[in-house]
């Protein structure tokens, strides 16, 4: 792979890392809100939705992390 394409991949990786940071921030905020709910509400519909959102954001974070690894491996 030439230098120009490696540079574009590096730029893409930087953007993916920014996305990971934003997703992690949103996940942490949602988790904190969930943790601050009274226990009775945690098991209600709203609490279940919040818990599912946290789980989905974790999955998204992990997928982006895998994409970064793949991009970096492809650029070698």
N, CA, C and O atoms as a Tripos MOL2 file, in Angstrom:
@<TRIPOS>MOLECULE
protein
  304   303    76     0     0
PROTEIN
NO_CHARGES

@<TRIPOS>ATOM
      1 N           0.8480   -1.1710    0.0000 N.3       1 UNK1
      2 CA          0.0000    0.0000    0.0000 C.3       1 UNK1
      3 C           0.8970    1.2390    0.0000 C.2       1 UNK1
      4 O           1.9110    1.2940    0.6960 O.2       1 UNK1
      5 N           0.5000    2.2150   -0.7880 N.am      2 UNK2
      6 CA          1.3430    3.4040   -0.8710 C.3       2 UNK2
      7 C           1.0490    4.3880    0.2710 C.2       2 UNK2
      8 O           0.0830    4.2440    1.0200 O.2       2 UNK2
      9 N           1.9060    5.3690    0.3660 N.am      3 UNK3
     10 CA          1.8540    6.3440    1.4620 C.3       3 UNK3
     11 C           0.5350    7.1180    1.4730 C.2       3 UNK3
     12 O          -0.0190    7.3780    2.5410 O.2       3 UNK3
     13 N           0.0370    7.4820    0.3120 N.am      4 UNK4
     14 CA         -1.1980    8.2610    0.2040 C.3       4 UNK4
     15 C          -2.4000    7.4770    0.7540 C.2       4 UNK4
     16 O          -3.2190    8.0180    1.4950 O.2       4 UNK4
     17 N          -2.4880    6.2080    0.3820 N.am      5 UNK5
     18 CA         -3.6020    5.3820    0.8800 C.3       5 UNK5
     19 C          -3.4730    5.1130    2.3780 C.2       5 UNK5
     20 O          -4.4720    5.0850    3.0960 O.2       5 UNK5
     21 N          -2.2550    4.9180    2.8380 N.am      6 UNK6
     22 CA         -2.0490    4.7360    4.2830 C.3       6 UNK6
     23 C          -2.4830    5.9820    5.0440 C.2       6 UNK6
     24 O          -3.0790    5.8900    6.1170 O.2       6 UNK6
     25 N          -2.1830    7.1390    4.4830 N.am      7 UNK7
     26 CA         -2.5650    8.3870    5.1380 C.3       7 UNK7
     27 C          -4.0870    8.5030    5.2240 C.2       7 UNK7
     28 O          -4.6130    8.9370    6.2480 O.2       7 UNK7
     29 N          -4.7970    8.1230    4.1640 N.am      8 UNK8
     30 CA         -6.2710    8.1610    4.1950 C.3       8 UNK8
     31 C          -6.8150    7.1960    5.2330 C.2       8 UNK8
     32 O          -7.7850    7.5070    5.9250 O.2       8 UNK8
     33 N          -6.2020    6.0360    5.3440 N.am      9 UNK9
     34 CA         -6.6450    5.0690    6.3620 C.3       9 UNK9
     35 C          -6.3760    5.6310    7.7560 C.2       9 UNK9
     36 O          -7.2070    5.4900    8.6520 O.2       9 UNK9
     37 N          -5.2300    6.2620    7.9400 N.am     10 UNK10
     38 CA         -4.9260    6.8900    9.2370 C.3      10 UNK10
     39 C          -5.9620    7.9590    9.5760 C.2      10 UNK10
     40 O          -6.3750    8.0780   10.7300 O.2      10 UNK10
     41 N          -6.3800    8.7300    8.5880 N.am     11 UNK11
     42 CA         -7.4080    9.7530    8.8060 C.3      11 UNK11
     43 C          -8.7400    9.1010    9.1840 C.2      11 UNK11
     44 O          -9.4420    9.5730   10.0780 O.2      11 UNK11
     45 N          -9.0750    8.0130    8.4940 N.am     12 UNK12
     46 CA        -10.3160    7.2980    8.7960 C.3      12 UNK12
     47 C         -10.2690    6.7240   10.2120 C.2      12 UNK12
     48 O         -11.2580    6.7800   10.9420 O.2      12 UNK12
     49 N          -9.1330    6.1780   10.5930 N.am     13 UNK13
     50 CA         -8.9740    5.6300   11.9420 C.3      13 UNK13
     51 C          -9.1500    6.7330   12.9850 C.2      13 UNK13
     52 O          -9.7760    6.5130   14.0210 O.2      13 UNK13
     53 N          -8.6100    7.8950   12.7200 N.am     14 UNK14
     54 CA         -8.7580    9.0220   13.6520 C.3      14 UNK14
     55 C         -10.2270    9.3990   13.8120 C.2      14 UNK14
     56 O         -10.6810    9.6830   14.9210 O.2      14 UNK14
     57 N         -10.9680    9.4010   12.7090 N.am     15 UNK15
     58 CA        -12.3970    9.7080   12.7840 C.3      15 UNK15
     59 C         -13.1560    8.6220   13.5460 C.2      15 UNK15
     60 O         -14.0600    8.9190   14.3270 O.2      15 UNK15
     61 N         -12.7900    7.3870   13.3200 N.am     16 UNK16
     62 CA        -13.4270    6.2810   14.0540 C.3      16 UNK16
     63 C         -13.1270    6.3810   15.5530 C.2      16 UNK16
     64 O         -13.9890    6.0930   16.3830 O.2      16 UNK16
     65 N         -11.9260    6.7830   15.8860 N.am     17 UNK17
     66 CA        -11.5810    6.9580   17.3010 C.3      17 UNK17
     67 C         -12.3900    8.0780   17.9320 C.2      17 UNK17
     68 O         -12.7790    7.9870   19.0960 O.2      17 UNK17
     69 N         -12.6460    9.1370   17.1660 N.am     18 UNK18
     70 CA        -13.5040   10.2170   17.6650 C.3      18 UNK18
     71 C         -14.9230    9.7010   17.8830 C.2      18 UNK18
     72 O         -15.5610   10.0310   18.8830 O.2      18 UNK18
     73 N         -15.4120    8.8970   16.9530 N.am     19 UNK19
     74 CA        -16.7510    8.3250   17.0860 C.3      19 UNK19
     75 C         -16.8180    7.4280   18.3200 C.2      19 UNK19
     76 O         -17.8090    7.4500   19.0510 O.2      19 UNK19
     77 N         -15.7830    6.6520   18.5490 N.am     20 UNK20
     78 CA        -15.7530    5.7930   19.7390 C.3      20 UNK20
     79 C         -15.8520    6.6220   21.0160 C.2      20 UNK20
     80 O         -16.5660    6.2520   21.9480 O.2      20 UNK20
     81 N         -15.1440    7.7280   21.0550 N.am     21 UNK21
     82 CA        -15.1630    8.5810   22.2460 C.3      21 UNK21
     83 C         -16.5630    9.1410   22.4810 C.2      21 UNK21
     84 O         -17.0320    9.1840   23.6180 O.2      21 UNK21
     85 N         -17.2290    9.5690   21.4150 N.am     22 UNK22
     86 CA        -18.5830   10.1040   21.5480 C.3      22 UNK22
     87 C         -19.5620    9.0280   21.9980 C.2      22 UNK22
     88 O         -20.4230    9.2750   22.8430 O.2      22 UNK22
     89 N         -19.4280    7.8500   21.4380 N.am     23 UNK23
     90 CA        -20.3110    6.7490   21.8040 C.3      23 UNK23
     91 C         -20.0750    6.3460   23.2530 C.2      23 UNK23
     92 O         -21.0270    6.0980   23.9940 O.2      23 UNK23
     93 N         -18.8250    6.2800   23.6550 N.am     24 UNK24
     94 CA        -18.5260    5.9230   25.0380 C.3      24 UNK24
     95 C         -19.0990    6.9560   26.0050 C.2      24 UNK24
     96 O         -19.6200    6.6010   27.0620 O.2      24 UNK24
     97 N         -19.0020    8.2170   25.6440 N.am     25 UNK25
     98 CA        -19.5430    9.2890   26.4750 C.3      25 UNK25
     99 C         -21.0640    9.1430   26.6250 C.2      25 UNK25
    100 O         -21.6020    9.2530   27.7270 O.2      25 UNK25
    101 N         -21.7360    8.8960   25.5160 N.am     26 UNK26
    102 CA        -23.1950    8.7250   25.5530 C.3      26 UNK26
    103 C         -23.5740    7.4900   26.3660 C.2      26 UNK26
    104 O         -24.5350    7.5180   27.1340 O.2      26 UNK26
    105 N         -22.8170    6.4090   26.1940 N.am     27 UNK27
    106 CA        -23.0880    5.1730   26.9490 C.3      27 UNK27
    107 C         -22.9130    5.4100   28.4410 C.2      27 UNK27
    108 O         -23.7470    4.9900   29.2440 O.2      27 UNK27
    109 N         -21.8360    6.0790   28.8100 N.am     28 UNK28
    110 CA        -21.5830    6.3530   30.2230 C.3      28 UNK28
    111 C         -22.6730    7.2250   30.8330 C.2      28 UNK28
    112 O         -23.0930    6.9940   31.9670 O.2      28 UNK28
    113 N         -23.1320    8.2260   30.0860 N.am     29 UNK29
    114 CA        -24.2090    9.0910   30.5700 C.3      29 UNK29
    115 C         -25.5060    8.3060   30.7480 C.2      29 UNK29
    116 O         -26.2100    8.4740   31.7430 O.2      29 UNK29
    117 N         -25.8130    7.4520   29.7800 N.am     30 UNK30
    118 CA        -27.0330    6.6480   29.8670 C.3      30 UNK30
    119 C         -26.9430    5.6660   31.0360 C.2      30 UNK30
    120 O         -27.9220    5.4570   31.7530 O.2      30 UNK30
    121 N         -25.7770    5.0700   31.2230 N.am     31 UNK31
    122 CA        -25.5830    4.1410   32.3440 C.3      31 UNK31
    123 C         -25.7440    4.8620   33.6760 C.2      31 UNK31
    124 O         -26.3540    4.3340   34.6060 O.2      31 UNK31
    125 N         -25.2010    6.0610   33.7620 N.am     32 UNK32
    126 CA        -25.3150    6.8390   34.9950 C.3      32 UNK32
    127 C         -26.7770    7.1750   35.2880 C.2      32 UNK32
    128 O         -27.2240    7.0800   36.4310 O.2      32 UNK32
    129 N         -27.5080    7.5620   34.2640 N.am     33 UNK33
    130 CA        -28.9350    7.8520   34.4490 C.3      33 UNK33
    131 C         -29.6840    6.6050   34.9100 C.2      33 UNK33
    132 O         -30.5250    6.6690   35.8070 O.2      33 UNK33
    133 N         -29.3720    5.4830   34.2910 N.am     34 UNK34
    134 CA        -30.0070    4.2230   34.6780 C.3      34 UNK34
    135 C         -29.6730    3.8860   36.1260 C.2      34 UNK34
    136 O         -30.5570    3.5180   36.9000 O.2      34 UNK34
    137 N         -28.4070    4.0100   36.4910 N.am     35 UNK35
    138 CA        -27.9750    3.6900   37.8490 C.3      35 UNK35
    139 C         -28.6400    4.5780   38.8940 C.2      35 UNK35
    140 O         -28.8200    4.1680   40.0410 O.2      35 UNK35
    141 N         -29.0050    5.7960   38.4950 N.am     36 UNK36
    142 CA        -29.6340    6.7280   39.4280 C.3      36 UNK36
    143 C         -31.1480    6.5640   39.5140 C.2      36 UNK36
    144 O         -31.7940    7.2120   40.3370 O.2      36 UNK36
    145 N         -31.7130    5.7120   38.6810 N.am     37 UNK37
    146 CA        -33.1500    5.4410   38.7750 C.3      37 UNK37
    147 C         -33.4420    4.6340   40.0310 C.2      37 UNK37
    148 O         -32.6260    3.8100   40.4440 O.2      37 UNK37
    149 N         -34.5870    4.8630   40.6340 N.am     38 UNK38
    150 CA        -34.9900    3.9740   41.7230 C.3      38 UNK38
    151 C         -35.1080    2.5450   41.1740 C.2      38 UNK38
    152 O         -35.4550    2.3400   40.0110 O.2      38 UNK38
    153 N         -34.8180    1.5860   42.0170 N.am     39 UNK39
    154 CA        -34.8170    0.1940   41.5760 C.3      39 UNK39
    155 C         -36.1450   -0.2050   40.9410 C.2      39 UNK39
    156 O         -36.1720   -0.9720   39.9790 O.2      39 UNK39
    157 N         -37.2210    0.3060   41.4680 N.am     40 UNK40
    158 CA        -38.5370   -0.0500   40.9140 C.3      40 UNK40
    159 C         -38.6770    0.4170   39.4630 C.2      40 UNK40
    160 O         -39.3550   -0.2360   38.6690 O.2      40 UNK40
    161 N         -38.0470    1.5310   39.1100 N.am     41 UNK41
    162 CA        -38.1100    2.0360   37.7370 C.3      41 UNK41
    163 C         -37.1040    1.3420   36.8250 C.2      41 UNK41
    164 O         -37.3110    1.2680   35.6140 O.2      41 UNK41
    165 N         -36.0180    0.8330   37.4020 N.am     42 UNK42
    166 CA        -35.0240    0.1390   36.5900 C.3      42 UNK42
    167 C         -35.6320   -1.0860   35.9160 C.2      42 UNK42
    168 O         -35.2370   -1.4530   34.8100 O.2      42 UNK42
    169 N         -36.5910   -1.7140   36.5850 N.am     43 UNK43
    170 CA        -37.2040   -2.9150   36.0320 C.3      43 UNK43
    171 C         -38.4650   -2.6160   35.2280 C.2      43 UNK43
    172 O         -39.1200   -3.5290   34.7250 O.2      43 UNK43
    173 N         -38.8000   -1.3420   35.1110 N.am     44 UNK44
    174 CA        -39.9350   -0.9330   34.2970 C.3      44 UNK44
    175 C         -39.5270   -0.7490   32.8430 C.2      44 UNK44
    176 O         -38.3850   -1.0070   32.4620 O.2      44 UNK44
    177 N         -40.4760   -0.2990   32.0470 N.am     45 UNK45
    178 CA        -40.2400   -0.1350   30.6090 C.3      45 UNK45
    179 C         -39.1090    0.8510   30.3220 C.2      45 UNK45
    180 O         -38.2440    0.5850   29.4880 O.2      45 UNK45
    181 N         -39.1210    1.9730   31.0050 N.am     46 UNK46
    182 CA        -38.0730    2.9890   30.7730 C.3      46 UNK46
    183 C         -36.6980    2.4560   31.1380 C.2      46 UNK46
    184 O         -35.7350    2.6520   30.3960 O.2      46 UNK46
    185 N         -36.6060    1.7900   32.2650 N.am     47 UNK47
    186 CA        -35.3420    1.2280   32.6960 C.3      47 UNK47
    187 C         -34.8290    0.1670   31.7370 C.2      47 UNK47
    188 O         -33.6350    0.1010   31.4460 O.2      47 UNK47
    189 N         -35.7390   -0.6560   31.2540 N.am     48 UNK48
    190 CA        -35.3520   -1.6900   30.2910 C.3      48 UNK48
    191 C         -34.8270   -1.0640   28.9980 C.2      48 UNK48
    192 O         -33.8480   -1.5450   28.4270 O.2      48 UNK48
    193 N         -35.4740    0.0010   28.5400 N.am     49 UNK49
    194 CA        -35.0270    0.6850   27.3240 C.3      49 UNK49
    195 C         -33.6510    1.3110   27.5290 C.2      49 UNK49
    196 O         -32.8050    1.2780   26.6340 O.2      49 UNK49
    197 N         -33.4340    1.8790   28.7090 N.am     50 UNK50
    198 CA        -32.1420    2.4900   28.9960 C.3      50 UNK50
    199 C         -31.0470    1.4230   29.0460 C.2      50 UNK50
    200 O         -29.9510    1.6190   28.5210 O.2      50 UNK50
    201 N         -31.3520    0.3170   29.6690 N.am     51 UNK51
    202 CA        -30.3870   -0.7770   29.7540 C.3      51 UNK51
    203 C         -30.0630   -1.3300   28.3720 C.2      51 UNK51
    204 O         -28.9090   -1.6420   28.0810 O.2      51 UNK51
    205 N         -31.0690   -1.4490   27.5320 N.am     52 UNK52
    206 CA        -30.8580   -1.9320   26.1630 C.3      52 UNK52
    207 C         -30.0230   -0.9290   25.3620 C.2      52 UNK52
    208 O         -29.1720   -1.3250   24.5650 O.2      52 UNK52
    209 N         -30.2650    0.3610   25.5720 N.am     53 UNK53
    210 CA        -29.4820    1.3910   24.8790 C.3      53 UNK53
    211 C         -28.0080    1.2890   25.2650 C.2      53 UNK53
    212 O         -27.1280    1.4010   24.4110 O.2      53 UNK53
    213 N         -27.7440    1.0790   26.5430 N.am     54 UNK54
    214 CA        -26.3620    0.9230   27.0110 C.3      54 UNK54
    215 C         -25.7160   -0.2760   26.3270 C.2      54 UNK54
    216 O         -24.5770   -0.1990   25.8650 O.2      54 UNK54
    217 N         -26.4420   -1.3690   26.2660 N.am     55 UNK55
    218 CA        -25.9260   -2.5800   25.6350 C.3      55 UNK55
    219 C         -25.6370   -2.3600   24.1470 C.2      55 UNK55
    220 O         -24.5990   -2.7880   23.6420 O.2      55 UNK55
    221 N         -26.5490   -1.7000   23.4590 N.am     56 UNK56
    222 CA        -26.3540   -1.4310   22.0320 C.3      56 UNK56
    223 C         -25.1630   -0.5070   21.7970 C.2      56 UNK56
    224 O         -24.4040   -0.7000   20.8480 O.2      56 UNK56
    225 N         -25.0000    0.4870   22.6510 N.am     57 UNK57
    226 CA        -23.8550    1.3930   22.5120 C.3      57 UNK57
    227 C         -22.5440    0.6620   22.7740 C.2      57 UNK57
    228 O         -21.5400    0.9410   22.1180 O.2      57 UNK57
    229 N         -22.5400   -0.2660   23.7190 N.am     58 UNK58
    230 CA        -21.3480   -1.0830   23.9530 C.3      58 UNK58
    231 C         -21.0230   -1.9110   22.7120 C.2      58 UNK58
    232 O         -19.8630   -2.0090   22.3110 O.2      58 UNK58
    233 N         -22.0530   -2.5070   22.1040 N.am     59 UNK59
    234 CA        -21.8440   -3.2880   20.8830 C.3      59 UNK59
    235 C         -21.2840   -2.4160   19.7660 C.2      59 UNK59
    236 O         -20.3740   -2.8250   19.0450 O.2      59 UNK59
    237 N         -21.8320   -1.2150   19.6300 N.am     60 UNK60
    238 CA        -21.3640   -0.2830   18.6050 C.3      60 UNK60
    239 C         -19.8980    0.0780   18.8430 C.2      60 UNK60
    240 O         -19.0950    0.0800   17.9100 O.2      60 UNK60
    241 N         -19.5590    0.3800   20.0730 N.am     61 UNK61
    242 CA        -18.1810    0.7130   20.4420 C.3      61 UNK61
    243 C         -17.2420   -0.4250   20.0480 C.2      61 UNK61
    244 O         -16.1960   -0.2010   19.4390 O.2      61 UNK61
    245 N         -17.6310   -1.6400   20.4030 N.am     62 UNK62
    246 CA        -16.8020   -2.8010   20.0880 C.3      62 UNK62
    247 C         -16.6650   -3.0200   18.5840 C.2      62 UNK62
    248 O         -15.5990   -3.4110   18.1100 O.2      62 UNK62
    249 N         -17.7230   -2.7730   17.8400 N.am     63 UNK63
    250 CA        -17.6680   -2.9220   16.3870 C.3      63 UNK63
    251 C         -16.7160   -1.9190   15.7660 C.2      63 UNK63
    252 O         -15.9580   -2.2530   14.8540 O.2      63 UNK63
    253 N         -16.7540   -0.6980   16.2560 N.am     64 UNK64
    254 CA        -15.8390    0.3270   15.7440 C.3      64 UNK64
    255 C         -14.3980   -0.0420   16.0870 C.2      64 UNK64
    256 O         -13.4890    0.1420   15.2770 O.2      64 UNK64
    257 N         -14.2030   -0.5610   17.2850 N.am     65 UNK65
    258 CA        -12.8650   -0.9860   17.6850 C.3      65 UNK65
    259 C         -12.3420   -2.0770   16.7490 C.2      65 UNK65
    260 O         -11.1710   -2.0650   16.3690 O.2      65 UNK65
    261 N         -13.2120   -3.0160   16.3800 N.am     66 UNK66
    262 CA        -12.8300   -4.0620   15.4420 C.3      66 UNK66
    263 C         -12.5320   -3.4690   14.0620 C.2      66 UNK66
    264 O         -11.5980   -3.9030   13.3880 O.2      66 UNK66
    265 N         -13.3200   -2.4820   13.6450 N.am     67 UNK67
    266 CA        -13.0960   -1.8440   12.3460 C.3      67 UNK67
    267 C         -11.7360   -1.1370   12.3260 C.2      67 UNK67
    268 O         -11.0320   -1.1680   11.3170 O.2      67 UNK67
    269 N         -11.3800   -0.5130   13.4220 N.am     68 UNK68
    270 CA        -10.0800    0.1520   13.4980 C.3      68 UNK68
    271 C          -8.9570   -0.8700   13.3630 C.2      68 UNK68
    272 O          -7.9970   -0.6510   12.6240 O.2      68 UNK68
    273 N          -9.0780   -1.9650   14.0640 N.am     69 UNK69
    274 CA         -8.0600   -3.0150   13.9970 C.3      69 UNK69
    275 C          -7.9350   -3.5400   12.5660 C.2      69 UNK69
    276 O          -6.8290   -3.7360   12.0610 O.2      69 UNK69
    277 N          -9.0770   -3.7640   11.9220 N.am     70 UNK70
    278 CA         -9.0550   -4.2600   10.5370 C.3      70 UNK70
    279 C          -8.4150   -3.2420    9.5970 C.2      70 UNK70
    280 O          -7.6220   -3.6130    8.7320 O.2      70 UNK70
    281 N          -8.7470   -1.9860    9.7580 N.am     71 UNK71
    282 CA         -8.1790   -0.9470    8.8970 C.3      71 UNK71
    283 C          -6.6690   -0.8490    9.0940 C.2      71 UNK71
    284 O          -5.9120   -0.7300    8.1300 O.2      71 UNK71
    285 N          -6.2460   -0.9010   10.3410 N.am     72 UNK72
    286 CA         -4.8110   -0.8110   10.6000 C.3      72 UNK72
    287 C          -4.0700   -2.0230   10.0610 C.2      72 UNK72
    288 O          -2.9640   -1.9010    9.5360 O.2      72 UNK72
    289 N          -4.6780   -3.1880   10.1910 N.am     73 UNK73
    290 CA         -4.0700   -4.3970    9.6510 C.3      73 UNK73
    291 C          -4.0010   -4.3190    8.1240 C.2      73 UNK73
    292 O          -3.0080   -4.7330    7.5250 O.2      73 UNK73
    293 N          -5.0280   -3.8030    7.5100 N.am     74 UNK74
    294 CA         -5.0480   -3.6700    6.0540 C.3      74 UNK74
    295 C          -4.0380   -2.6700    5.5420 C.2      74 UNK74
    296 O          -3.5980   -2.7550    4.3960 O.2      74 UNK74
    297 N          -3.6680   -1.7210    6.3860 N.am     75 UNK75
    298 CA         -2.7260   -0.6870    5.9660 C.3      75 UNK75
    299 C          -1.2750   -1.1140    6.1330 C.2      75 UNK75
    300 O          -0.3620   -0.3990    5.7220 O.2      75 UNK75
    301 N          -1.0630   -2.2640    6.7280 N.am     76 UNK76
    302 CA          0.3250   -2.7130    6.9600 C.3      76 UNK76
    303 C           0.9810   -3.1460    5.6790 C.2      76 UNK76
    304 O           2.1430   -3.5520    5.6870 O.2      76 UNK76
@<TRIPOS>BOND
     1     1     2 1
     2     2     3 1
     3     3     4 2
     4     3     5 am
     5     5     6 1
     6     6     7 1
     7     7     8 2
     8     7     9 am
     9     9    10 1
    10    10    11 1
    11    11    12 2
    12    11    13 am
    13    13    14 1
    14    14    15 1
    15    15    16 2
    16    15    17 am
    17    17    18 1
    18    18    19 1
    19    19    20 2
    20    19    21 am
    21    21    22 1
    22    22    23 1
    23    23    24 2
    24    23    25 am
    25    25    26 1
    26    26    27 1
    27    27    28 2
    28    27    29 am
    29    29    30 1
    30    30    31 1
    31    31    32 2
    32    31    33 am
    33    33    34 1
    34    34    35 1
    35    35    36 2
    36    35    37 am
    37    37    38 1
    38    38    39 1
    39    39    40 2
    40    39    41 am
    41    41    42 1
    42    42    43 1
    43    43    44 2
    44    43    45 am
    45    45    46 1
    46    46    47 1
    47    47    48 2
    48    47    49 am
    49    49    50 1
    50    50    51 1
    51    51    52 2
    52    51    53 am
    53    53    54 1
    54    54    55 1
    55    55    56 2
    56    55    57 am
    57    57    58 1
    58    58    59 1
    59    59    60 2
    60    59    61 am
    61    61    62 1
    62    62    63 1
    63    63    64 2
    64    63    65 am
    65    65    66 1
    66    66    67 1
    67    67    68 2
    68    67    69 am
    69    69    70 1
    70    70    71 1
    71    71    72 2
    72    71    73 am
    73    73    74 1
    74    74    75 1
    75    75    76 2
    76    75    77 am
    77    77    78 1
    78    78    79 1
    79    79    80 2
    80    79    81 am
    81    81    82 1
    82    82    83 1
    83    83    84 2
    84    83    85 am
    85    85    86 1
    86    86    87 1
    87    87    88 2
    88    87    89 am
    89    89    90 1
    90    90    91 1
    91    91    92 2
    92    91    93 am
    93    93    94 1
    94    94    95 1
    95    95    96 2
    96    95    97 am
    97    97    98 1
    98    98    99 1
    99    99   100 2
   100    99   101 am
   101   101   102 1
   102   102   103 1
   103   103   104 2
   104   103   105 am
   105   105   106 1
   106   106   107 1
   107   107   108 2
   108   107   109 am
   109   109   110 1
   110   110   111 1
   111   111   112 2
   112   111   113 am
   113   113   114 1
   114   114   115 1
   115   115   116 2
   116   115   117 am
   117   117   118 1
   118   118   119 1
   119   119   120 2
   120   119   121 am
   121   121   122 1
   122   122   123 1
   123   123   124 2
   124   123   125 am
   125   125   126 1
   126   126   127 1
   127   127   128 2
   128   127   129 am
   129   129   130 1
   130   130   131 1
   131   131   132 2
   132   131   133 am
   133   133   134 1
   134   134   135 1
   135   135   136 2
   136   135   137 am
   137   137   138 1
   138   138   139 1
   139   139   140 2
   140   139   141 am
   141   141   142 1
   142   142   143 1
   143   143   144 2
   144   143   145 am
   145   145   146 1
   146   146   147 1
   147   147   148 2
   148   147   149 am
   149   149   150 1
   150   150   151 1
   151   151   152 2
   152   151   153 am
   153   153   154 1
   154   154   155 1
   155   155   156 2
   156   155   157 am
   157   157   158 1
   158   158   159 1
   159   159   160 2
   160   159   161 am
   161   161   162 1
   162   162   163 1
   163   163   164 2
   164   163   165 am
   165   165   166 1
   166   166   167 1
   167   167   168 2
   168   167   169 am
   169   169   170 1
   170   170   171 1
   171   171   172 2
   172   171   173 am
   173   173   174 1
   174   174   175 1
   175   175   176 2
   176   175   177 am
   177   177   178 1
   178   178   179 1
   179   179   180 2
   180   179   181 am
   181   181   182 1
   182   182   183 1
   183   183   184 2
   184   183   185 am
   185   185   186 1
   186   186   187 1
   187   187   188 2
   188   187   189 am
   189   189   190 1
   190   190   191 1
   191   191   192 2
   192   191   193 am
   193   193   194 1
   194   194   195 1
   195   195   196 2
   196   195   197 am
   197   197   198 1
   198   198   199 1
   199   199   200 2
   200   199   201 am
   201   201   202 1
   202   202   203 1
   203   203   204 2
   204   203   205 am
   205   205   206 1
   206   206   207 1
   207   207   208 2
   208   207   209 am
   209   209   210 1
   210   210   211 1
   211   211   212 2
   212   211   213 am
   213   213   214 1
   214   214   215 1
   215   215   216 2
   216   215   217 am
   217   217   218 1
   218   218   219 1
   219   219   220 2
   220   219   221 am
   221   221   222 1
   222   222   223 1
   223   223   224 2
   224   223   225 am
   225   225   226 1
   226   226   227 1
   227   227   228 2
   228   227   229 am
   229   229   230 1
   230   230   231 1
   231   231   232 2
   232   231   233 am
   233   233   234 1
   234   234   235 1
   235   235   236 2
   236   235   237 am
   237   237   238 1
   238   238   239 1
   239   239   240 2
   240   239   241 am
   241   241   242 1
   242   242   243 1
   243   243   244 2
   244   243   245 am
   245   245   246 1
   246   246   247 1
   247   247   248 2
   248   247   249 am
   249   249   250 1
   250   250   251 1
   251   251   252 2
   252   251   253 am
   253   253   254 1
   254   254   255 1
   255   255   256 2
   256   255   257 am
   257   257   258 1
   258   258   259 1
   259   259   260 2
   260   259   261 am
   261   261   262 1
   262   262   263 1
   263   263   264 2
   264   263   265 am
   265   265   266 1
   266   266   267 1
   267   267   268 2
   268   267   269 am
   269   269   270 1
   270   270   271 1
   271   271   272 2
   272   271   273 am
   273   273   274 1
   274   274   275 1
   275   275   276 2
   276   275   277 am
   277   277   278 1
   278   278   279 1
   279   279   280 2
   280   279   281 am
   281   281   282 1
   282   282   283 1
   283   283   284 2
   284   283   285 am
   285   285   286 1
   286   286   287 1
   287   287   288 2
   288   287   289 am
   289   289   290 1
   290   290   291 1
   291   291   292 2
   292   291   293 am
   293   293   294 1
   294   294   295 1
   295   295   296 2
   296   295   297 am
   297   297   298 1
   298   298   299 1
   299   299   300 2
   300   299   301 am
   301   301   302 1
   302   302   303 1
   303   303   304 2
@<TRIPOS>SUBSTRUCTURE
     1 UNK1         2 RESIDUE 1 A UNK
     2 UNK2         6 RESIDUE 1 A UNK
     3 UNK3        10 RESIDUE 1 A UNK
     4 UNK4        14 RESIDUE 1 A UNK
     5 UNK5        18 RESIDUE 1 A UNK
     6 UNK6        22 RESIDUE 1 A UNK
     7 UNK7        26 RESIDUE 1 A UNK
     8 UNK8        30 RESIDUE 1 A UNK
     9 UNK9        34 RESIDUE 1 A UNK
    10 UNK10       38 RESIDUE 1 A UNK
    11 UNK11       42 RESIDUE 1 A UNK
    12 UNK12       46 RESIDUE 1 A UNK
    13 UNK13       50 RESIDUE 1 A UNK
    14 UNK14       54 RESIDUE 1 A UNK
    15 UNK15       58 RESIDUE 1 A UNK
    16 UNK16       62 RESIDUE 1 A UNK
    17 UNK17       66 RESIDUE 1 A UNK
    18 UNK18       70 RESIDUE 1 A UNK
    19 UNK19       74 RESIDUE 1 A UNK
    20 UNK20       78 RESIDUE 1 A UNK
    21 UNK21       82 RESIDUE 1 A UNK
    22 UNK22       86 RESIDUE 1 A UNK
    23 UNK23       90 RESIDUE 1 A UNK
    24 UNK24       94 RESIDUE 1 A UNK
    25 UNK25       98 RESIDUE 1 A UNK
    26 UNK26      102 RESIDUE 1 A UNK
    27 UNK27      106 RESIDUE 1 A UNK
    28 UNK28      110 RESIDUE 1 A UNK
    29 UNK29      114 RESIDUE 1 A UNK
    30 UNK30      118 RESIDUE 1 A UNK
    31 UNK31      122 RESIDUE 1 A UNK
    32 UNK32      126 RESIDUE 1 A UNK
    33 UNK33      130 RESIDUE 1 A UNK
    34 UNK34      134 RESIDUE 1 A UNK
    35 UNK35      138 RESIDUE 1 A UNK
    36 UNK36      142 RESIDUE 1 A UNK
    37 UNK37      146 RESIDUE 1 A UNK
    38 UNK38      150 RESIDUE 1 A UNK
    39 UNK39      154 RESIDUE 1 A UNK
    40 UNK40      158 RESIDUE 1 A UNK
    41 UNK41      162 RESIDUE 1 A UNK
    42 UNK42      166 RESIDUE 1 A UNK
    43 UNK43      170 RESIDUE 1 A UNK
    44 UNK44      174 RESIDUE 1 A UNK
    45 UNK45      178 RESIDUE 1 A UNK
    46 UNK46      182 RESIDUE 1 A UNK
    47 UNK47      186 RESIDUE 1 A UNK
    48 UNK48      190 RESIDUE 1 A UNK
    49 UNK49      194 RESIDUE 1 A UNK
    50 UNK50      198 RESIDUE 1 A UNK
    51 UNK51      202 RESIDUE 1 A UNK
    52 UNK52      206 RESIDUE 1 A UNK
    53 UNK53      210 RESIDUE 1 A UNK
    54 UNK54      214 RESIDUE 1 A UNK
    55 UNK55      218 RESIDUE 1 A UNK
    56 UNK56      222 RESIDUE 1 A UNK
    57 UNK57      226 RESIDUE 1 A UNK
    58 UNK58      230 RESIDUE 1 A UNK
    59 UNK59      234 RESIDUE 1 A UNK
    60 UNK60      238 RESIDUE 1 A UNK
    61 UNK61      242 RESIDUE 1 A UNK
    62 UNK62      246 RESIDUE 1 A UNK
    63 UNK63      250 RESIDUE 1 A UNK
    64 UNK64      254 RESIDUE 1 A UNK
    65 UNK65      258 RESIDUE 1 A UNK
    66 UNK66      262 RESIDUE 1 A UNK
    67 UNK67      266 RESIDUE 1 A UNK
    68 UNK68      270 RESIDUE 1 A UNK
    69 UNK69      274 RESIDUE 1 A UNK
    70 UNK70      278 RESIDUE 1 A UNK
    71 UNK71      282 RESIDUE 1 A UNK
    72 UNK72      286 RESIDUE 1 A UNK
    73 UNK73      290 RESIDUE 1 A UNK
    74 UNK74      294 RESIDUE 1 A UNK
    75 UNK75      298 RESIDUE 1 A UNK
    76 UNK76      302 RESIDUE 1 A UNK
